[in-house]
């Protein structure tokens, strides 16, 4: 091997390090710009309160977030197994293996922008358990649609709760109900019309005459067929209930974490009803999914929270600090559990490899 020719693996590792540094830099830049916009000009004083907020956090209450995270991860793993079984996969991973994969998936979704981390689910199942890629993608697609449907149901409940609690503008409530109804209709079409839509897509790809696009079109048809098989097993009602459970554990955990952080440091926030707090986390989650090269969604997540809470008249600087602390604590929990899940995944797959070698 010519020593003057650079090693491709070394180059890829070097590129990865630069991307990581770039994403960290962009996150710091976004946070700093937000801080400059919303702070009172006393950055040093504001920064010193960060440690006080952590010290004042009700940690026994915040620790419940760990339990809710584990519960929603377990439900998500069970939903994956249900969808794989319905797709006709003969060798479905057991609950423990799927739980480890889901812990890793949660970590990578938070780590990589635009929810690209969802691909870790496909990669780990295919490499670790030889599940076909088409089955992985179809179950992943249905899971995303079910998450959207569950979120639409929660948004409808939030709108109804606000109607029962205070007088709202009929136009704004109507727009919210219209938006959630459109989400339900589009999501339902994607599930129940998966086969004709995929076949139409294949015809469009065939018209291009490009082999790579034609192969991609045939692959989409396979995914559509997998979705149809899942639909025929009539388990969508079960998986939708599981999806609602996932969302309930997720947002209840974040709400409890919100109370734990704000009780001593931000008294004015604790008087907010749950139906005014949850939209802020939904907005933060949506902002974190934007295709911006941030690290662990820092900056974008806080920006979404500031936007939502500012409508209620709170000081932007307080909102930013509150959202940052909540985000930081949740990320520590998610990455700790994800790291343990990745370690468990490596140990389990190595054990399976050794047993195959002996056989």
Residue, then its C-alpha position, 0 to 999 in steps of 0.5 A: x500500500x502506498x503511504x502517500x495515498x490517504x486512508x479512506x477510513x481516516x478521511x471519513x473519520x476526519x470528515x465526521x469529526x469536522x461535521x460534529x464540530x460544525x453541528x456543535x458550533x451551530x448549536x452554540x451560535x443559535x443559543x448565543x443569538x437567542x440569548x442576545x435577543x432575549x436577555x436583559x444585557x446582564x449575561x453574567x448575572x443570568x449565566x450564574x443563575x443556571x447553577x441555582x436553577x439546577x440546585x433548586x430543581x426538585x430532583x425526586x420529581x424530575x427522576x420520574x422522567x426516567x420512568x416515563x422514558x423507559x415506559x414509552x420506549x418499551x411501548x414503542x418496542x412492543x409496537x415495532x414487534x407488532x408491526x413486524x409480526x403483521x408484516x409476516x416476518x418469521x424471525x421477529x426479534x424478542x422484546x429485549x432486543x427490540x427494547x435495546x434497539x429502541x433505546x438507541x433509536x431514541x438517542x440517535x433521533x435526538x443526536x441527528x437533525x431532521x429525524x435522520x436518526x430514525x435510520x438507525x432502527x433500520x440499520x440495527x435490525x437489518x445488521x443485528x437480526x437480518x430483518x429485510x430492509x423493506x420490512x424495516x422501512x414499512x414498519x418505520x413508515x407506519x410508526x411515523x404515521x401512527x405517531x402523527x395520528x396520535x399527536x393529532x388526537x392529543x392536539x384535538x384534546x388540547x383544543x377541547x380542553x382550552x374550549x372548556x376552560x376559557x373563551x377562545x377565538x372561534x377562528x383560532x379553534x376552528x383553524x386548529x381543528x381543521x389542521x388536525x383533521x387534515x393531519x388525520x386525513x392525509x395520514x389515513x390516505x398514506x396508510x390505506x392507499x399505500x399500494x396504489x400510491x406506490x404503484x403510481x410512484x413506480x410508473x412515474x419513476x419508469x417514465x424517467x428511464x433511469x435505472x436507479x430511479x426505477x429500482x427505487x420505485x420498485x423498492x417503494x412498491x415493496x414497502x407499500x405491499x408490506x404496509x398492505x400486509x400490516x393493514x390486512x392483519x387488522x392491528x392498526x387499532x392496537x398500534x394506534x393505542x400503543x402510539x397514544x400510550x407512547x405520546x402520553x408517557x412522553x409528554x407527561x414525563x416532560x410536563x413533570x420535568x417542567x414542574x420539577x424545574x419551574x417550581x422553585x425558580x419560575x413560580x409564574x410558570x407553575x400556574x399554567x394548566x397542562x393544555x397550555x404547557x404541552x403545545x410548547x413542547x410540541x412546538x419545541x419538538x417540531x423545531x428540533x426536527x428542522x433540517x439544521x445541522x445542530x448538535x442534540x437539537x440545542x438551539x432549535x428546541x429552545x427556539x420552538x419553546x420560546x416561540x410558544x411560551x412568548x404568546x402567553x406573555x412570559x419573559x423570553x429570557x426566563x423561557x429560554x433558560x427554563x427550556x434549556x435546563x429541561x432540554x439538558x436534563x432530558x438529553x442526559x437521561x436519553x443519552x445515558x439510556x441510549x448509551x446503555x442500550x447501545x452497549x447492550x446491543x453490541x454485547x447481544x449481537x456479539x454473543x449471537x455471532x459467537x453462537x453462530x460460529x460455534x454451530 
